[in-house]
Amino acid sequence: MVDEAYKGLLLKMLGVRWREAKSRLVSAIKVASTCPDASSRLAMLKPDTIENVQEWNDFVKEKLSEKFGVTSYILFIIIFLTIQI
């Protein structure tokens, strides 16, 4: 059981770690997709928690899409400007 005083801090830390892990995975997907053996490299990156291969393929396709790249860039700019203020 977590003390109520630490609950907010713990949830914040978990959120940060989750985003870091997801960011590392997306970065690895982008690198693997440029390799000659991209299919096998992308398959090796699939987490054990994703049992459905089609679900993984859809996730990879979304992360490599132009729309995802633009959205990520816009969020980066918003965060950057927020920190600068």
Protein Blocks (a to p, Z undefined) as FASTA:
>chain_A
ZZfklmmmmmmmmmmmmmmmmmmmmmmmmmmmmpmklmmmmmmmpcfklmblklmmmmmm
mmmpmklmmmmmmmmmmmmmmmmZZ
